[in-house]
Amino acid sequence: MQHRYLGRSGLKVSAIAYGNWITHGSQVDDDTATAAVHEALDQGITTFDTADVYAATRAEAVMGAALADQRREGLEICTKVYWPTGSGPNDRGLSRKHIQESCEASLRRLRTDHIDLYQAHRYDHETPLEETMVAFADLVRSGKVLYIGVSEWDAEQITAAAELAAELRIPFISNQPQYSLLWRVIESEVVPASTAVGVGQIVWSPIAQGVLTGKYRPGEPVPEGSRATDDHGGAGFVQRLLRDEVLEAVQAMKPLVDAAGITMAQYAVAWVLRNPDVGAAIVGASRPEQLTENVVAAEITLDDDLVAAVDAVLEPVIERDPRKTVSPPTRP
């Protein structure tokens, strides 16, 4: 497994990170989830990503149990805070109260005394940014958090956070955005702003919720057992991509990728890792064997002509608008 520095820091992460959004605590049973985590470890993955909100906190607990017998120093455990984890008015957002209480709860569920990378899951327009950053700084100085990051923040928000992090002398090193062949909204503004302040990208949904595998075909019912049929949350996220024009473009790229001797999923993951600003691509799995295919992507070097040909096919359906990076205007 290839390991890369994350941003302008000394922390290395595995190029393929294992994430349990949607799957653990909801889509798959705990035994299958544990088997998938152990397969990830066997494949050389050391970076594990979760969030307190996933499966209403269950995902953290499942991951904590699955990693409990591993050498802690050999892992990079990442989690997040922002979305509601209870019914109270302060059980959400990035206030000092919610950050402190959520961190303590995440540590208990993850069965660890520290979080390697603690990330603000969205920007909180209702809390002063200084309050949020000071709360993160206190967690860093207490040793409960080693590095901080954000997820789906825009360029201006990342720049402002980096200025405060520098004043507070705490390591702000990552952004976790959606990024794929079809979703490139970070390229024009977020990535340049991040690079300027030493922030790297850990990207989610590199296979576009499975759409880039080619298994969804225009004019046909979605496959049984696919994410588009998952009533635990997967269907809502993938539906917006199941437009005929998108599916037709994906089918048109398939012969190009097949001729290169790799799978569609491998191409999609290898493509995001081709970006030097990407430290890791997060993949999930509902079955352990799904990881084997994706891990190979970290070692694939894509031919420039192939990349150009695939981009030409997909261009009409690629989303590039930087305004698509947005956080809720009020707390959820």
Secondary structure by P-SEA (a helix, b strand, c coil): cbbbbcccccbbbbcbbbbbcccccccccaaaaaaaaaaaaaacccbbbbccccccaaaaaaaaaaacccccccbbbbbccccccccccccccccaaaaaaaaaaaaaaaccccccbbbcccccccccaaaaaaaaaaaaaaccccccccccccaaaaaaaaaaaaaacccccbbbbbbccccccccccaaaaaaaabbbbbcccccccccccccccccccccccccccccccccccccccccaaaaaaaaaaaaaaaaacccaaaaaaaaaaccccccbbbbbbcccaaaaaaaacccbbbbaaaaaaaaaaacccccccccccccccccc
